[in-house]
Amino acid sequence: MDGSFQIEAARSHYAKSGAADAAFRAEVDDFLDTALTDELRAAGRATTGLKSSPEACAAWRAILLERGWVAPSWPIEHGGAGWSTAQRLYFENASAARDAPILQSSGIRTIGPLIIAEGTQAQKDRYLPPILSGAHEWCQGFSEPQAGSDLSALSLRAERDGDDFILTGSKLWTSFANYATHMFLLARSDPASSAGHGLVFLLVEMDQPGIEVRPIRFIDGACETNEIFFNGVRTPAADRIGDVGDGWKAAKRLMEIARSNNTTTGLLRRAVRAAQQGAAAAGAVDDEMHARLASLVLRLDAFEALEAHVAAGGIAIGPAPATSALKLMATELHQAITEIGLEVAPHTAFAQEKYFATRAATIYSGTSEVHRNIMARAIGCP
């Protein structure tokens, strides 16, 4: 094992399974080989967090947008590529094999699909085009100082005043809010309510008066998450998904979408390749390490197979436990991969940053314990 990630291996896997037709694979391969510059590949290789640098993301997004591939799973009528799960997975893996920049857009991956599924026509017309173009960058305003995994304990107030809501309170651990233009959030519209009752799901512009963003510096020095303060922020009541008081329903649908794709197969294959290369560079690929790395690849293939089955409705459990299984498997596997990466290259900045970047993965978007409980209830455990 020389630590390389073979493009032919990825191509062979899909060719044998019939998951993506030869013409599609050839089109993707030719596009990536032509469109990816040395600078874009370097930015992809240097990425340790959830997305590449803003400059690389903007450049790569523009290229994908022109090709019509910036939103692989969106329907064609809304500006997406309209790909099947097999085609999307092939593109993710082929992109990872070539070090393409990572676009982890909350607009493309989470709120866009929710607006397509649950939004009004006016909201689709207003929000979907700038999500695709990158003019709107979205962040998720869910967690609060006293409401993390127990999200229904949130207390951000949304007081109705005519055609508007007035927001007062705060959100915490909000990823990429420091340069987001919009936030989708949950707030309590009924002050007498508790738990998941009396909530509203709102789409909020971040340049409103009264919004303050304070970045939170991680142990690795990055500032991907933030604390947000709302001091009498006025936002239109029409900018909501679903009915007033029924925000919990929209939030659950949103989380099903987010948990199914916040750690992708492409992201995991990049991490495996980095661990393989680190082990090879350190001369640490003995029989034991070879077996450990091979075991991770097998777990990754199993995760990818589960993702394909979930997308096709091929497992007999509901969408919430199914996406919990995906989130649990992906984040714990990502941590296991980066642990090996740090073990074989403990003094390199990349391995250290990659390791630290994955530590929060089993906490955000629901802890591993929460997801195990969701899956346990789905199969009848008390």
DALIN-V836144 format. One record per residue. RES is the residue in one small letter. D_LAST is the distance of its C-alpha to the last C-alpha in Angstrom with 2 decimals. Layout:
# DALIN-V836144
res=RES d_last=D_LAST
res=RES d_last=D_LAST
This chain:
# DALIN-V836144
res=m d_last=46.12
res=d d_last=48.07
res=g d_last=45.18
res=s d_last=46.01
res=f d_last=43.70
res=q d_last=45.43
res=i d_last=45.75
res=e d_last=46.75
res=a d_last=43.50
res=a d_last=41.49
res=r d_last=43.97
res=s d_last=43.85
res=h d_last=40.07
res=y d_last=40.19
res=a d_last=43.39
res=k d_last=42.03
res=s d_last=38.84
res=g d_last=40.81
res=a d_last=38.40
res=a d_last=41.28
res=d d_last=44.76
res=a d_last=47.75
res=a d_last=49.49
res=f d_last=46.56
res=r d_last=46.18
res=a d_last=49.92
res=e d_last=49.95
res=v d_last=47.20
res=d d_last=48.87
res=d d_last=52.26
res=f d_last=51.04
res=l d_last=49.24
res=d d_last=52.17
res=t d_last=54.54
res=a d_last=52.72
res=l d_last=51.30
res=t d_last=53.96
res=d d_last=54.20
res=e d_last=53.26
res=l d_last=50.08
res=r d_last=49.08
res=a d_last=49.80
res=a d_last=47.58
res=g d_last=44.74
res=r d_last=45.21
res=a d_last=45.28
res=t d_last=41.96
res=t d_last=39.34
res=g d_last=37.06
res=l d_last=35.41
res=k d_last=38.78
res=s d_last=42.43
res=s d_last=45.18
res=p d_last=45.91
res=e d_last=49.31
res=a d_last=48.03
res=c d_last=45.26
res=a d_last=47.88
res=a d_last=50.26
res=w d_last=47.75
res=r d_last=46.22
res=a d_last=49.76
res=i d_last=50.37
res=l d_last=47.15
res=l d_last=47.76
res=e d_last=51.24
res=r d_last=49.89
res=g d_last=47.15
res=w d_last=44.36
res=v d_last=42.92
res=a d_last=39.88
res=p d_last=39.04
res=s d_last=36.12
res=w d_last=37.66
res=p d_last=39.41
res=i d_last=43.16
res=e d_last=43.99
res=h d_last=42.46
res=g d_last=44.28
res=g d_last=41.78
res=a d_last=42.47
res=g d_last=40.26
res=w d_last=39.29
res=s d_last=36.81
res=t d_last=33.95
res=a d_last=36.10
res=q d_last=39.05
res=r d_last=37.16
res=l d_last=35.78
res=y d_last=39.28
res=f d_last=40.77
res=e d_last=38.26
res=n d_last=38.95
res=a d_last=42.67
res=s d_last=42.79
res=a d_last=41.02
res=a d_last=43.45
res=r d_last=46.33
res=d d_last=45.05
res=a d_last=44.94
res=p d_last=43.95
res=i d_last=40.28
res=l d_last=39.73
res=q d_last=36.31
res=s d_last=37.01
res=s d_last=34.42
res=g d_last=36.74
res=i d_last=36.81
res=r d_last=33.24
res=t d_last=31.21
res=i d_last=33.07
res=g d_last=35.60
res=p d_last=33.14
res=l d_last=31.44
res=i d_last=34.91
res=i d_last=35.77
res=a d_last=32.69
res=e d_last=32.48
res=g d_last=35.75
res=t d_last=38.92
res=q d_last=42.00
res=a d_last=43.70
res=q d_last=40.94
res=k d_last=41.14
res=d d_last=44.91
res=r d_last=44.83
res=y d_last=42.14
res=l d_last=41.80
res=p d_last=45.38
res=p d_last=45.37
res=i d_last=41.95
res=l d_last=43.51
res=s d_last=46.71
res=g d_last=45.08
res=a d_last=46.86
res=h d_last=43.49
res=e d_last=41.15
res=w d_last=37.72
res=c d_last=35.20
res=q d_last=31.73
res=g d_last=31.48
res=f d_last=27.83
res=s d_last=27.15
res=e d_last=28.82
res=p d_last=29.54
res=q d_last=26.59
res=a d_last=24.39
res=g d_last=23.43
res=s d_last=19.90
res=d d_last=19.17
res=l d_last=21.71
res=s d_last=21.25
res=a d_last=22.91
res=l d_last=26.17
res=s d_last=29.37
res=l d_last=32.18
res=r d_last=34.12
res=a d_last=35.56
res=e d_last=38.13
res=r d_last=39.84
res=d d_last=43.64
res=g d_last=45.28
res=d d_last=44.49
res=d d_last=42.84
res=f d_last=39.91
res=i d_last=40.76
res=l d_last=38.28
res=t d_last=38.06
res=g d_last=35.78
res=s d_last=34.75
res=k d_last=32.59
res=l d_last=31.90
res=w d_last=31.55
res=t d_last=33.00
res=s d_last=34.16
res=f d_last=37.80
res=a d_last=38.44
res=n d_last=41.74
res=y d_last=43.29
res=a d_last=41.14
res=t d_last=43.02
res=h d_last=40.01
res=m d_last=36.50
res=f d_last=33.60
res=l d_last=31.57
res=l d_last=29.20
res=a d_last=30.72
res=r d_last=30.11
res=s d_last=32.52
res=d d_last=31.57
res=p d_last=32.06
res=a d_last=30.39
res=s d_last=27.10
res=s d_last=23.98
res=a d_last=20.99
res=g d_last=21.41
res=h d_last=23.91
res=g d_last=27.68
res=l d_last=27.96
res=v d_last=30.60
res=f d_last=30.77
res=l d_last=34.33
res=l d_last=36.74
res=v d_last=39.01
res=e d_last=42.29
res=m d_last=42.44
res=d d_last=46.16
res=q d_last=45.72
res=p d_last=47.43
res=g d_last=45.13
res=i d_last=42.83
res=e d_last=43.03
res=v d_last=41.49
res=r d_last=41.28
res=p d_last=40.51
res=i d_last=38.35
res=r d_last=39.82
res=f d_last=37.52
res=i d_last=38.29
res=d d_last=39.93
res=g d_last=42.20
res=a d_last=40.75
res=c d_last=40.08
res=e d_last=37.53
res=t d_last=35.45
res=n d_last=36.73
res=e d_last=36.31
res=i d_last=37.44
res=f d_last=38.94
res=f d_last=39.56
res=n d_last=42.38
res=g d_last=43.04
res=v d_last=42.62
res=r d_last=43.63
res=t d_last=42.00
res=p d_last=42.40
res=a d_last=39.76
res=a d_last=40.53
res=d d_last=39.11
res=r d_last=35.51
res=i d_last=33.00
res=g d_last=31.73
res=d d_last=32.32
res=v d_last=32.63
res=g d_last=29.41
res=d d_last=27.38
res=g d_last=27.37
res=w d_last=23.61
res=k d_last=23.69
res=a d_last=26.49
res=a d_last=24.85
res=k d_last=21.70
res=r d_last=24.11
res=l d_last=26.17
res=m d_last=23.39
res=e d_last=22.49
res=i d_last=26.19
res=a d_last=26.55
res=r d_last=23.68
res=s d_last=25.08
res=n d_last=28.46
res=n d_last=28.66
res=t d_last=29.18
res=t d_last=31.26
res=t d_last=32.37
res=g d_last=35.84
res=l d_last=34.84
res=l d_last=33.16
res=r d_last=36.22
res=r d_last=38.51
res=a d_last=36.64
res=v d_last=36.88
res=r d_last=40.54
res=a d_last=41.19
res=a d_last=39.62
res=q d_last=41.70
res=q d_last=44.83
res=g d_last=44.26
res=a d_last=43.88
res=a d_last=47.00
res=a d_last=49.02
res=a d_last=48.16
res=g d_last=49.03
res=a d_last=45.57
res=v d_last=44.76
res=d d_last=44.89
res=d d_last=43.01
res=e d_last=39.92
res=m d_last=39.82
res=h d_last=40.55
res=a d_last=37.52
res=r d_last=35.24
res=l d_last=36.53
res=a d_last=36.27
res=s d_last=32.61
res=l d_last=31.97
res=v d_last=33.85
res=l d_last=31.78
res=r d_last=28.53
res=l d_last=30.24
res=d d_last=31.27
res=a d_last=27.73
res=f d_last=26.55
res=e d_last=29.45
res=a d_last=28.66
res=l d_last=25.07
res=e d_last=26.60
res=a d_last=29.02
res=h d_last=26.46
res=v d_last=24.32
res=a d_last=27.58
res=a d_last=28.59
res=g d_last=25.38
res=g d_last=25.12
res=i d_last=21.38
res=a d_last=19.08
res=i d_last=16.56
res=g d_last=17.32
res=p d_last=19.66
res=a d_last=17.36
res=p d_last=15.10
res=a d_last=18.37
res=t d_last=20.30
res=s d_last=17.69
res=a d_last=18.19
res=l d_last=21.90
res=k d_last=21.99
res=l d_last=20.07
res=m d_last=22.27
res=a d_last=25.43
res=t d_last=25.34
res=e d_last=24.41
res=l d_last=27.06
res=h d_last=29.55
res=q d_last=29.16
res=a d_last=29.66
res=i d_last=32.77
res=t d_last=34.30
res=e d_last=33.74
res=i d_last=36.01
res=g d_last=38.34
res=l d_last=38.79
res=e d_last=39.18
res=v d_last=42.06
res=a d_last=43.72
res=p d_last=42.85
res=h d_last=45.98
res=t d_last=45.94
res=a d_last=45.09
res=f d_last=43.25
res=a d_last=40.83
res=q d_last=40.22
res=e d_last=39.66
res=k d_last=37.41
res=y d_last=35.26
res=f d_last=34.99
res=a d_last=34.35
res=t d_last=31.11
res=r d_last=29.67
res=a d_last=28.17
res=a d_last=26.69
res=t d_last=23.22
res=i d_last=23.30
res=y d_last=24.92
res=s d_last=23.28
res=g d_last=19.90
res=t d_last=19.20
res=s d_last=17.82
res=e d_last=14.81
res=v d_last=14.18
res=h d_last=14.63
res=r d_last=12.35
res=n d_last=9.45
res=i d_last=10.92
res=m d_last=11.20
res=a d_last=7.77
res=r d_last=6.64
res=a d_last=9.91
res=i d_last=9.35
res=g d_last=6.40
res=c d_last=3.83
res=p d_last=0.00
